[in-house]
Amino acid sequence: YDWETGETSKINDCVKFPLQLSLSEIISEEEEGDDDTIYDLQSIVIHRGEYGSGHYYSYVRPDIRSDDWYRFDDSQVTQVDYREVVADAYGGRYRRKRSRSVDGNNARKKQRGLF
């Protein structure tokens, strides 16, 4: 949302994300051990379309010990390569702004999903 213009828009930028995220640099060792600060990417959600309308689907890796990824799109489930997941991780094709009024008219290594 742009407060100066009163417009809303969808962000269509490429989103980069690691397969493994370590939060050890921002969580003190006193709070948790190093192994407790590692998260594995397990799924992402994609939105296709414009701001205010469109379609959602997701990519899921059911077992984080595996490299098997699946695209869940309504009733269709398709196995995909991780490269397809990365290539599809951006806001979408369309960029359209819509005006809105300002007054109101997102000791063992624990494996956890990132999302």
Beta strands, then each sheet from edge to edge (+ up, - down):
strand 1: 7-8
strand 2: 20-22
strand 3: 38-40
strand 4: 43-48
strand 5: 55-60
strand 6: 69-73
strand 7: 76-80
strand 8: 98-99
sheet 1: 1+ 8-
sheet 2: 2+ 3-
sheet 3: 4+ 5- 6+ 7-
end
